[in-house]
Amino acid sequence: MNILAIGSHPDDIEYGCSGTLGKFIRQGHDVYIMVMTHGRFGASPEVQIPEQLQEMRINEQLQANKILNVKEIFWGEYVDTQIPMGKELIDRIEAVVRNIQPIFTFVHFPEDTHQDHRTTANATISAARFVKNILFYEGPTTQNFNPTVFVNICETLDTKIEALSAHASQATKTHRTIENLTIVESARSCATFRGIQGRVKYAEAFVPLRMFITI
């Protein structure tokens, strides 16, 4: 199968669904990702120049891809915090969907405090309207997320954490709303919590827009 994961910024996909993507890849399926921005304005204590941070975050994303063994990456080329909702965005995502013909598409949950996440999710709903399976993943800024689909990621949690840690400019940053909690620690805690909900040790959780079961 071809699998497509879409995120607004470098590291969004790794946080939200890379454990599940890793399981698909281990089973021989092809995983593609689309990252809508280069994250050039993502705050980093070491780098304050947007052009330098952009280059850093592109390289971090490419390193994470190698860890996961992603087949190919597509860049949206938008400016972070300024992804414009409209036909042009939908068409750009739809072009990738037509090219890949994914059986599963993963994207942000639409209820989110970050405008880029909301915009990317809503555009994907239109662009992937003929995809059989569309699942929303969560991130640190997701709101009102009540998942009903769980994937056991016990065998791929270490790969997920390694891929997320490849985003070194972000991985050691503290969570903006929780003092002294890094993004990596947040992801591991989330996997534990969702695992408890799903009755396994570690899990990723999803809200399905549409899920097609073959019987």
Backbone torsions as a table, in degrees:
resi	resn	phi	psi	omega
1	MET	NA	155.3	169.8
2	ASN	-100.2	131.9	-178.8
3	ILE	-120.1	137.7	178.5
4	LEU	-124.0	127.2	173.1
5	ALA	-117.0	135.0	-176.2
6	ILE	-121.9	132.4	177.9
7	GLY	-138.9	155.4	-179.3
8	SER	-76.8	-35.3	-173.7
9	HIS	-135.6	157.2	170.2
10	PRO	-55.2	132.8	179.2
11	ASP	93.4	-12.9	178.8
12	ASP	-62.0	-46.2	-177.8
13	ILE	-67.3	-41.2	-179.7
14	GLU	-61.1	-40.7	179.1
15	TYR	-67.8	-44.3	-168.6
16	GLY	-82.6	-36.6	-170.6
17	CYS	-151.7	16.4	-175.2
18	SER	-70.7	-23.8	174.2
19	GLY	-64.7	-42.1	177.5
20	THR	-69.0	-42.9	177.5
21	LEU	-59.8	-39.9	178.5
22	GLY	-60.5	-36.6	178.1
23	LYS	-68.5	-41.3	175.6
24	PHE	-58.3	-46.1	-177.6
25	ILE	-63.8	-41.5	178.9
26	ARG	-62.8	-27.1	179.4
27	GLN	-87.9	3.4	174.4
28	GLY	94.8	7.9	178.8
29	HIS	-86.2	158.4	-178.9
30	ASP	-97.3	125.7	-179.3
31	VAL	-111.3	128.7	176.4
32	TYR	-117.7	149.7	175.8
33	ILE	-129.4	151.8	175.0
34	MET	-127.1	120.7	179.5
35	VAL	-112.5	121.2	-167.8
36	MET	-76.8	-25.1	179.9
37	THR	-135.0	168.9	175.5
38	HIS	-93.7	-3.3	177.2
39	GLY	68.6	32.7	-173.1
40	ARG	-70.2	-16.4	178.3
41	PHE	-107.6	10.5	175.5
42	GLY	-69.5	118.8	-172.3
43	ALA	-57.6	134.1	174.4
44	SER	-137.6	130.9	-178.6
45	PRO	-66.3	-24.8	-178.1
46	GLU	-86.4	-31.0	-172.9
47	VAL	-127.8	121.2	-179.1
48	GLN	-112.6	-6.8	179.7
49	ILE	-89.4	117.7	-173.5
50	PRO	-53.2	-42.2	-177.4
51	GLU	-64.7	-39.8	179.1
52	GLN	-69.4	-39.2	179.0
53	LEU	-66.7	-37.8	178.0
54	GLN	-60.0	-47.0	179.3
55	GLU	-61.8	-40.7	178.9
56	MET	-61.7	-45.5	-175.5
57	ARG	-72.3	-31.5	173.7
58	ILE	-62.6	-46.2	-179.7
59	ASN	-64.7	-37.1	176.9
60	GLU	-63.5	-41.9	179.2
61	GLN	-64.3	-40.9	178.6
62	LEU	-64.4	-36.7	177.3
63	GLN	-67.6	-41.0	176.9
64	ALA	-62.3	-38.1	178.1
65	ASN	-60.5	-40.6	179.2
66	LYS	-64.8	-39.9	179.5
67	ILE	-62.9	-42.4	-179.0
68	LEU	-80.9	-20.3	-174.0
69	ASN	68.2	46.1	176.9
70	VAL	-68.8	140.4	-177.0
71	LYS	-68.8	-46.8	-177.2
72	GLU	-161.3	149.9	176.3
73	ILE	-116.1	140.1	173.8
74	PHE	-115.4	132.4	178.7
75	TRP	-102.0	134.5	177.4
76	GLY	-77.6	-23.7	177.2
77	GLU	69.0	19.4	177.3
78	TYR	-88.5	165.4	175.8
79	VAL	-89.6	128.9	-178.3
80	ASP	-64.0	145.7	-171.7
81	THR	76.7	-2.8	-175.6
82	GLN	-131.7	28.6	178.0
83	ILE	-67.1	121.7	-173.7
84	PRO	-90.2	124.3	177.0
85	MET	-75.3	131.5	178.9
86	GLY	163.6	-176.3	-175.5
87	LYS	-61.0	-38.4	-177.6
88	GLU	-62.1	-42.2	177.9
89	LEU	-65.4	-46.3	179.4
90	ILE	-60.3	-44.3	-179.3
91	ASP	-62.7	-38.1	-178.5
92	ARG	-66.4	-42.5	177.0
93	ILE	-67.7	-41.2	-177.6
94	GLU	-63.9	-33.4	178.1
95	ALA	-62.3	-40.1	177.5
96	VAL	-68.3	-41.6	178.6
97	VAL	-60.4	-44.4	178.9
98	ARG	-64.0	-37.4	-179.5
99	ASN	-66.7	-43.1	-173.8
100	ILE	-87.7	-34.6	-174.7
101	GLN	56.1	58.7	-175.9
102	PRO	-72.1	147.2	171.3
103	ILE	-84.1	-35.3	176.3
104	PHE	-122.5	137.8	171.0
105	THR	-125.9	129.9	178.3
106	PHE	-113.0	137.9	-178.8
107	VAL	-155.2	167.3	177.7
108	HIS	-52.5	149.8	167.7
109	PHE	-71.4	134.9	-173.7
110	PRO	-63.1	-26.5	179.6
111	GLU	-87.6	105.1	-172.4
112	ASP	-155.5	146.4	-179.3
113	THR	-78.6	-12.2	178.2
114	HIS	-94.3	124.5	-175.2
115	GLN	-62.6	-34.3	178.3
116	ASP	-62.9	-40.0	-179.8
117	HIS	-65.2	-43.9	178.8
118	ARG	-61.6	-46.1	-176.8
119	THR	-64.8	-45.2	179.7
120	THR	-61.5	-42.7	179.6
121	ALA	-62.7	-48.4	-176.7
122	ASN	-67.4	-35.6	176.7
123	ALA	-67.6	-37.4	-179.7
124	THR	-67.0	-35.8	178.1
125	ILE	-56.0	-41.0	177.9
126	SER	-76.1	-45.6	-174.6
127	ALA	-66.9	-31.6	-177.7
128	ALA	-105.4	30.9	-173.8
129	ARG	-64.3	-18.8	179.3
130	PHE	-104.2	2.5	177.3
131	VAL	-75.5	134.8	-175.2
132	LYS	-64.6	-40.7	-174.5
133	ASN	-124.0	119.2	174.9
134	ILE	-125.0	120.1	-177.8
135	LEU	-122.2	133.8	178.0
136	PHE	-92.8	131.6	175.5
137	TYR	-104.5	168.6	-177.7
138	GLU	-107.6	160.4	174.8
139	GLY	-141.5	-178.7	-177.3
140	PRO	-62.0	-22.0	-177.5
141	THR	-106.3	9.1	179.0
142	THR	-69.5	145.5	177.7
143	GLN	-124.3	151.7	171.6
144	ASN	53.7	42.9	-176.3
145	PHE	-94.3	112.5	-179.5
146	ASN	-122.2	86.3	-172.1
147	PRO	-72.4	151.6	175.6
148	THR	-127.7	-2.4	177.6
149	VAL	-121.8	131.4	-178.0
150	PHE	-129.1	142.1	176.7
151	VAL	-122.9	124.4	177.5
152	ASN	-69.2	117.5	-178.3
153	ILE	-116.3	26.6	179.8
154	CYS	-55.6	-40.1	-176.1
155	GLU	-80.3	-12.8	-177.3
156	THR	-122.5	6.6	-179.8
157	LEU	-60.8	-43.0	-179.3
158	ASP	-61.4	-39.1	177.7
159	THR	-66.4	-39.5	177.6
160	LYS	-60.2	-47.1	-179.1
161	ILE	-66.3	-38.4	178.3
162	GLU	-64.5	-43.3	179.3
163	ALA	-66.1	-40.6	177.7
164	LEU	-66.3	-38.0	179.8
165	SER	-68.7	-20.2	176.5
166	ALA	-63.3	-22.7	175.4
167	HIS	-84.3	68.4	-170.2
168	ALA	-61.6	-30.6	-179.8
169	SER	-69.2	-17.3	-178.7
170	GLN	-112.3	-30.2	-168.1
171	ALA	-63.7	-30.6	-178.3
172	THR	-97.0	-2.1	176.2
173	LYS	-67.5	144.4	176.2
174	THR	-80.1	148.3	175.9
175	HIS	-59.1	130.1	-171.9
176	ARG	-61.7	-25.2	-176.2
177	THR	-105.8	-5.5	-178.8
178	ILE	-130.1	115.6	-175.2
179	GLU	-63.1	133.3	174.0
180	ASN	66.0	17.8	175.6
181	LEU	-107.2	117.1	179.8
182	THR	-82.0	165.3	178.4
183	ILE	-62.4	-38.7	178.4
184	VAL	-64.5	-43.8	177.5
185	GLU	-63.4	-39.3	178.2
186	SER	-61.3	-43.7	-179.1
187	ALA	-64.1	-41.9	179.3
188	ARG	-66.0	-41.7	178.1
189	SER	-63.7	-40.1	178.9
190	CYS	-62.7	-41.6	179.0
191	ALA	-62.7	-36.8	177.3
192	THR	-67.0	-47.2	-179.2
193	PHE	-62.2	-47.1	179.6
194	ARG	-67.4	-29.9	174.7
195	GLY	-63.6	-43.4	177.4
196	ILE	-59.8	-43.8	178.3
197	GLN	-62.6	-38.2	-177.2
198	GLY	-89.9	1.7	177.4
199	ARG	68.7	34.7	171.4
200	VAL	-135.3	178.3	-177.1
201	LYS	-74.0	-47.4	179.8
202	TYR	-134.3	138.8	-179.5
203	ALA	-149.8	158.6	163.2
204	GLU	-109.5	146.6	-174.3
205	ALA	-123.5	150.4	-174.7
206	PHE	-141.1	151.6	169.7
207	VAL	-107.5	120.4	-178.2
208	PRO	-83.0	130.8	165.2
209	LEU	-78.2	-39.9	179.3
210	ARG	-156.5	133.5	178.6
211	MET	-139.9	121.4	-173.9
212	PHE	-102.6	120.4	-179.4
213	ILE	-103.0	121.3	178.0
214	THR	-89.3	123.1	-179.0
215	ILE	-117.0	NA	NA
